[in-house]
Amino acid sequence: MTERVRILMVDDDRVDRLAIRRAIEQSDLSVDIVEAGTAAEALQHCAEGARFDCCLLDHALPDVTGTELTRRLRDGGNLTPIILVTGQTGHHSEELLQAAVDAGITDFFPKGDLSPRRLALRIRFAIRIGRAEAESQRSLKEANLATRARDDVLAVVSHDLRGPLHAIGLACEALHDEVKGDGLRYLGAIERASQRAERLITDLLEASAIENGGLALARASVDAGAIVRQATADYELLVKEAGGKLTAKLPDGSTLVSADRDRVLQVLGNLIGNALKHARGAPIEISLERTARDAVIAVRDSGPGITDSELPHVFDRYWHGRTKKGGAGLGLAIAKGIVDAHGGQIAVASKQGAGAEFSFTLPLAPVR
């Protein structure tokens, strides 16, 4: 470290301050040292806007402990690397070190080891750590700003796009009585494209809400079996039109879970839609089982399956696998986000050529 560094030395013992200063001056460091005898003086130096590359801090100060001073600095957003210099030894030093680390101390240096070379090494090390932490904080702040800007743009664009899409839908409804023959086929294509665009907008907004922890749940005690039966009825015709068959396997009695009914239906819709997309024409089965703590819902198909290299990525956002078959690649990511928000877990099991099984858990409702 060849550049000149500024060090704040906080110690109420004038002899100790002199010894530390001499050790630093005898090292190869190029430094400017500012001294303080109390925590109040140290806080005043920091409040005046002075920038320090490192702080050497005695633990036993007359007004507060070095650990408490560190906590105050950190609470105020001061990220200056701090080396706690103390004369305590034995098991007391271990307790002190743990408390100091919890408060935000960067490093720990015993006064009995006050050699110029070792002290210079610790100061260099602390400064490197401090700069790395500052860069990390800067990157995190920039990432948060970028995420907020992206969400703002997404909200504005989504709002502006839904207006024209709504107008297209109304126009299509009005044209149904006017258009004949091949025109109806083209009109149907326009309607389907408009609906797909609307679904993409919804998926993007929900994926953003899940990422930011803003997914809202309206939880209640609901019967998981009734939800599975509803999903089966909703998608039975669609699966049949694709050449397959949709069945449900349910246990006797009710299985009450603590869940948002509409969100669970959305998860099942995404899983069934995924099976239709990749295993079109293959049978699909939804099953429900109970464990001591959870309800386990699974969607199985006998399609081409998923390769070992693809399995780790199936819940990644915008991921399509070997072939892109429409959509934004958000369905499974949204399903995972909804299950996670319920405190459940979602998993996939598959072998290439032997179908795939997506299963997720929901917590059982408390027994009243």
N, C-alpha and C positions, 0 to 999 in steps of 0.2 A: 504494500500500500504506500504509494509515493506521494499522493496528494496530501495536502494539509487538512487535518481533521480537528473539529471542535469537541471538547470533552467537558461535561459538567461533572464536577467532583463534589459530592455532598457528604460531609463528615463533620461532626461537631468537635472532634479532637484535632487541635492545630498540629500536634506532633505527627499524627497519622496522615493528615493532609500533606505535610511536608515530605514524609517518607514516600507516599504514593507519587507526588510530583517528581521527586528525585528519580524514582524508578522509571517513570515515563520518559523523563528527559535524558536518562542514560540509555534508553532503548533507541531503536532506529526509527521510531515514529516521529513525524513532523506534526506537532500539535499546538493548539491554543487551548489553555485550560481556564475555565471559569469555576471559582470556588464558592460553596455555600455551606454555612454551618448548621442550618436548620431546614426542615421540610418547607416551611413558609418561604424562606429565601429561594429555595429551588423552584417552588411553584411560581414565585414572582418572576424569576428569570425566564421560565417557560411562557408565562403569560405575556411578557413583553415582546414575544414574537421571535426570540432568539432561537436559531436552529442549531441543534447539537447532533453530532454523529454518534455519540455514545455518552452514557451516564454511569459514573462509578458511585455507588450508593452504599453508605454504611447502614447496617441494620438498626443500630441503637442510636436513634436521633432523639434530641431532648423533647420535641413536641409530639411526633408520631413515629411509629416504626417504619423502617425502610419498605417493608411489605405493604403497609397501608399507604405510604406515599406512592408506591408503584400502582396500586389499585386506583388511586385518585387520578394519576396521570393517564392510565389506560381508559378509565371511564370518560375522561375529557377528550379522548381521541388521539392522545399523544403516543406515537409508535416508536419513539426513540429507543434503541436497544439499551437495556439496563443490566449492568453487572453488579450483583450484590456482593459487597466486600465485608466479610465478617470475621471475628476472632473466635466464634463459637465452634466447639469441636464435640465429637461423640454423638450419642443418639439425639441430642438436642439439635445438632446441625442438620440431621436428616429430617426432623420435624420442620425445622426452619426452611429447608430447601423445598419441601412439599408445599408449604404455605406460600412461599415466594413464587414458585412455578404457577400455582393456581392464580396468583395475583397478576402474573404477566412478566415476571423476571426472565431475562434472556439467558443469563449465565450466572455462575456462582464462583467466587474466588476467595480463598482464605488469606487473611493478612499474614499468616506465618509463612506463606509461599511467595512473598513479594519480591520476586526477581524481575529485573527489567525485561529479559527475554520472554519469560512466561506471561507476564502481564501484557506485553505487546501482542503476543499471539492471541490471548483471550480477547483483547480489544478488537483486533482484526476480525476474529471469528464472529464476535457479536455484531460488528458493523455489517458483515456479509449477511448474517441472518436477518438483521433489521431491514436491509435493503430488499432482500428477497420477500419479506413479509409485506413491505410497503408496495412492492410491485404486484404481489398477489392481491392486496386490497384494491389497488388501482384497477387491475384487470377485472376483479369482481364487480366493482362499481361500474366500469364500462359495459360489462356484460348485462348488468341490471338495467342500465340506461338503454342499451340496444334492445333488450327484451320489451321494455316499456314502449319504446318507439315502434317496434314491430307490432305489438298488440294494438297500439293506437291506429296505425295504418290499417291493420286487419279489420278493426271495428268500423272505420270509415268506409273502406272498400266494400265490406260485406253489406253495410247499410245501403251504399249507393248501387250495388249490384242487384239487391233484392227488389228495388223499385222497377227496373226494366223487366226482370223475370216475372214479377207479378202482372205487369202489363201484358207480357206475352201469354201468360196463362189465361187472362181474361179474354184476350183476342182469340185464342184457340177455342174457348168455350163458345164465343159468339159465332165463330165460323163453322161449327159443327152442323148447323142447319143449312148453311149455304154451300158447303163443299160436297161434291159427289165423286164417286168412282175412285180413281187413283189419287185424287186430291186428299181423301181421307187418310190414305197411307202416309202421305207426306205430312199431313197435319199431326198424325200420331207420332211421327218421328220428331217433330218440333216439340211436342208436349213432353216426350220422354227426355229429350236433351235438356229442356228447361228444368225438369224434375231432378235430373242428375246434377245440374249446376247448383240447384238449391241444396241438395244433399252434400255436395262438396263444401259449400259455404258453412253449413251446419257443422260438418266434421272438423273443419279448420278452426272454427270458434271453440268447439268443445275440446279439441286437442290443446289449444292455447290455455283454456281454463284449467285443464288437468295439469298441465305443466306448471302453472302458477299457483296450484293448490286452491283454485277458486271454484271447483266443481260442487254444485249444490245438491244435497240429497234430502229427500223427504221420507225419512225412515219411519216404518211402522211395523207392527207384527203382522206378517202376511204369510199365506200358505204357498210354499215353494212349488208344491204339486199343481196348484191352480195356475201359477205363472207358466209352468211347463206346458200344461194343457192349452193355455191361451196362445203361447208361441206356436205350438203344433197346429192349432186351428188357423192361425194367421198365415202360416207359410205352407200349409199342406197342398193347396192348389198350385202354388208357384213351383214347388218341388215336383209335383205330378206333371205339370206342363213341360218341365225339363227332362222328363223321362224317368224320374226316380220316385222314391216312396219315403215319406216321413212318418216315423212312429215314435211313440213315447213309452218308456218303461218306468212305472212309478210304484213306490211302496204303498202298502195299505195305510189308511188313515191320513191325517194331515201332518205336514212338516212345517211348523211355524218358524220363520226366520225374521231377523231384524234387518229390513232392507227397504230400499226404494223400489216399489213394484215396477214402475215405468223404466227405471234405469236397468233393472235386471232383464226386463223384456228387450231392452236395447242391446244388452250384451248377447242374449240368445239370438236376436236378429242378426247381429254382426257375425256370430259364429256360424249360423245356418247359411247366411249369405256367402261367407268364405268357403264353406263346403260346396255350395252350389257353383261357385266360380271355378274351383279347382277340381271338383269331382262330379261334374254335371252328369246326371243320369244315374249316379250311384245311390244306393239306399243310404238314408241318414237316420240315425237313432238318437233321441234325447233320453237320458236316464237321470234318475234322482235317487240318491242314497243318503242315509243318515248316519252320522258318527256321534260320539259322545258330546261333541262341541259344535259340529258344523253340519250343514247340508252340502252335499257334493253333487253338482250338476255337470253332466258330460254330454258333449255332442260328438258323435262318431260318424265317420263315413268310410266307405270301402273304395276310395278313389286311388290315385297314383301315389299318395303319400308324400312325405317331405324328406329330402336328403339330410344326412348328418351335418353337412356344411351349412344348410339353411336353417336348421332347428334353432340355433342360438339367436337368430335375427327375426323370427316371425312376429315378435311384438314390437319391433323397432318402427318408429314413425317413417312414413314414405318408402317403406321397403316392399318390393313386389316379388322377390324370388326370381326363379328362372325366367318367367315370362310375365310381361305386364298385361294384365287383363282388366283394365279399366279401374276407375277410382283413384284416390290420392294415396293409397297405401296407409290409411289411418284407422281402418275398422278394427283391427286387432289391437292396435295401440290404445284406442279409446276403450275397448273392452277391458283391457288390463287396468287402465286408469280408474274405471268405474269399480272394478272388483277391489283394487287397492284401497279406494276411498271407503269401501264397506269394511275394510279390515280383513278381507279374504285374500286368497291366493289363486292365481291362474297358471295353468301348466299345459304343455303339449307333449304328446307321445306319438311317435310315428316311425315307420320304416318304409323306405322307398318301395312302392309297389304293393303295400299292405295297408293302405288307408291311414287316417289320422284321427286322433282323439284329443279334443280340447276340453279340459275340465276346470271348474272353478269352485271355490268354497264360499259359503255365506254363513255368518254366525247364527246359531239358533237363537230364537227369541227367548228372553228370560221367562222362566215358569212362574206364573202368578199363583 
